[in-house]
Amino acid sequence: MSFSSLGLSEPLLRAVAEQQYAKPYPIQQEAIPVILVGRDVLGIAKTGSGKTASFVLPILELFHRTRSAKTKGVSVLVLVPTRELAAQVAEVFQTLGAALPKPVKTVAVFGGVSINPQMVAVHGADIVVATLGRLLELLSVNALRLSKVEILVLDEADKMLELGFAEEMDAIFDQLPTKRQTVLFSATLGDAIQDIRENLLRDPVKIEVEEEADNLDLITQTAYRVSAERKGPLLRYLIKSGKMQQVLVFVSSVRTADNLVVKLTKNGIRAGGIHSKKTQGGRTDALAAFKTGKLNVLVATDLIARGIDIQFLPYVINFELPRSPKDYVHRIGRTGRAEAAGQAISLITPDDEHHFRIIQKKMKKRVDLIETAEIDLSGF
């Protein structure tokens, strides 16, 4: 199936070709035609499955078809869990929307930066991509209103609920018109998502893209058994001996992230950190530097992992294991994307071994542990 068979017009097909989208992903094949005809959608698909374009493209197509004159007020609202994801989704709207003959103004609003420029930016916006807290701040000072919203998109709704934003979501829903189209995407379908489905969606089309076991086949997984005190030197050894140029390292806490960046930098490895305690400017700069190669290593916590989307990332290293097997799969899924091979490395202490066996059992894939006691780590 091609994008031309999904009901998209020529300007957007050109934009898709320029972005080198070869063919639509399964979620795009199913969601785009349904959104175009105005149906509510409940989409269950993991991060990295192509879901952003599955709602961006039909929304832009609807603007192209129906906008003879500018409507006053925001007509599309996209809610996301993290600042990085807000910026990323808005960028996709802006990039693909640039092909349309009539401009569509998309604005991302999120916390961690001054609210004043965003209060100005949302004036005249067609599409607002927002984190919940900042959106409520803007609504409280009447910087924008939601009475003209025609399409509501909840992107990664499970993550918003997981982060404890249920009350904020309800407060925003109360300000939306009841007559609208609602598109909800989630990686999982739990009880809380079912509640949202019952309360917000009208006769939705359910689209579920199953995670296939062979999704991990492009990822070469390696694990090293190491004592806790040798973990840092081993990480530096692997990066230097492997001449790794772009490595995403996952840790479980802000403190570990900051400490790791200091140690890596002292050892001549260009590294930066990205986590919830960083300013938004610091997070944006670190991610941009990593994408452009100014930093070789980006140390990240799970909280902002869903905002990191790098198409050809070669290495992911689990310096610390995540709590759940699903988070493990999500982490290593940052590599091995767009049909490009990638490597995922985990550093396993004796205390980690039982948990790592559970992770392997859940993902139905065995990862052999490589011994490191004989590796000389002096100087690292």
Secondary structure, DSSP 4 states (H G I P E B T S, - for coil): --GGGGT--HHHHHHHHHTT--S--HHHHHHHHHHHTT--EEEE--TTSSHHHHHHHHHHHHHHHH-SSPPSS--EEEEESSHHHHHHHHHHHHHHHTTSSS---EEEE-SSS-HHHHHHHTTT-SEEEEEHHHHHHHHHTTS---TT--EEEETTHHHHHHTT-HHHHHHHHTTS-SSSEEEEEES---HHHHHHHHHH-SSPEEEE-PPPGGGGTTEEEEEEE--GGGHHHHHHHHHHHTT-SSEEEEESSHHHHHHHHHHHHHTT--EEEE-TTS-HHHHHHHHHHHHHTS-SEEEEEGGGGGG---TT--EEEESS--SSHHHHHHHHTTSS-TT--EEEEEEE-GGGHHHHHHHHHHHT---PEEE-TTS--TT-
